[in-house]
Amino acid sequence: MTQSKHETERKYEAPPGGVAGLPDLTGVGPVASVTTAGPEELDAVYHDTEDLRLAGSSVTLRRRTGGPDAGWHLKLPLAGDTREEVRAPLADDLPEPLRELTLSRSRGAPLRPVVRIRSTRTVRQLRDAEGRVLAEVSLDEVRAEPAAGTGRAEWAELEVELAEGAPAGLLDVVEKRLRKKGIVRADSPSKLARALRDTGSVVERARSPEVVAGSPGSYVLAYVNEQVGRLVALDPAVRRDLPDAVHRMRVTCRRLRGCLRSYRSVLDRRVTDPLRAELRWLAGELGAARDQEVLSERIGAALAELPDELVLGPVAARLRAWEVSRGGGVRSRTREALATDRYLRLLDALDALLRRPPLRAKAAGKPARTMARAVLKEYGRLAGRMDRALAQPAGRSREKDLHEARKAAKKLRYAAEVARPALGKPVARLGKRAKAVQKLLGEHQDAVVAQDALRRMAVTAHGAGESAFTWGLLHGREGAGAEARRRELPEAWRAVSDPGLRAPLEH
């Protein structure tokens, strides 16, 4: 069993004189008093792959004894000064749930001890007027030694960690007081990073080839690198079924697929087409869970809006039974996909693409020409889809064409995202308007899918001798919503198809 929390902290060089050199922090912001605890003796063994893949992505995994939180700790980077710490009880061997959460980084390579770090810690607790702890200021005397080899390092460092619920701005006002005493930020982000550096345990990584700055190749690879990093970082959240994680990973797959498709003039499709196929597979495995989640939330919200007199029969119970019967299977499908060698091979292939990019001749050309052409090509595809869809009479064929137009709008939007750093505001405006069309078409598609589900539930309810009135009512409302989105679509499309919007990209 694991537990997790977010920790927000900053590290500093230790003051001369140790604890005696710390400034008095009473009166800093909401700090009304300071209490002292410790010293504590902490003993942590950090685990990583032989080539330090976890450390290379700013992740740490340790088994620590001593202190109030002895156990296994996996720290995952978040934004700014914040990390997520996932904890498991103390055991001799690495708990399987934590091993799984490292897979997107370790790729299944064995995890072994790499460094042992022992610390003597003295803590000062910053408290508010009611005595609540706002933050802890810890002074650590650190001794580090590699698991293999004879290197050894010693240093002292200061750490300021916010308590849960404390105002984030407290870190800034504490840092201001520390700077006045000459205490500056540490030059290493973590104890592990410094221990690896100071004991000579750092592994040299192969460098990616130089790409001409400001070229189409540099912009495309920067986007791919960002999305691959996001895909890897989302993996632990998806495995734990955290809110919105599946959706964000699925969108990341789509962004990568769209980039590799739109910029085939920059990256050789003989390499990227197989990657696109694997990304499509992964998005499909994730899509089952996401589609079920969206559909359940949509129908549940619509049902909650109905007055009691329009809810006839055991409607809520039937909806819950339907969610349970479908939800467990699709979530299991997602977890099974992430447990496959196929998924890990995909992550390896994406890394290989970045290390050895299959650049074509146009990758070194002028971005204004190459990237604008890619965006305009996606616009042309969308225009064809929209013309066909808007000319169709009502029915299944029109719904299918509108769904295809929605996918084309996404591709245009993602192509514009890639080009935005190179082409600026003109392509940003085009992407924004394409997003508006995509949103309308997405709302239409959600209503169509909901209608199909509601019809099936109405049939099932009727067969069980229950009233199908409420299901029919919800079905009718979804139909009206879909028709309203279709009426809004021509105006939204005119905003995208305005020739003046594309003119700056055509010259």
LINRANOR-V326867 format. One record per run of one state. SS is the DSSP state (@ for helix, = for strand, . for the rest). FROM is the first residue (numbers start at 1). LEN is the number of residues. Records with the same first field share a line. If there is no record, write none. Layout:
SS: FROM-LEN ; FROM-LEN
This chain:
.: 1-1 ; 14-4 ; 22-11 ; 49-4 ; 57-3 ; 66-5 ; 78-4 ; 89-7 ; 102-1 ; 107-5 ; 128-5 ; 147-5 ; 163-7 ; 181-4 ; 186-5 ; 199-16 ; 240-5 ; 263-4 ; 268-1 ; 306-2 ; 311-4 ; 339-2 ; 356-3 ; 360-1 ; 365-1 ; 392-4 ; 424-1 ; 464-5 ; 498-1 ; 504-4
=: 2-12 ; 33-16 ; 60-6 ; 71-7 ; 82-7 ; 112-16 ; 133-14 ; 152-11 ; 185-1 ; 215-1 ; 267-1 ; 359-1 ; 366-1
@: 18-4 ; 53-4 ; 96-6 ; 103-4 ; 170-11 ; 191-8 ; 216-24 ; 245-18 ; 269-37 ; 308-3 ; 315-24 ; 341-15 ; 361-4 ; 367-25 ; 396-28 ; 425-39 ; 469-29 ; 499-5
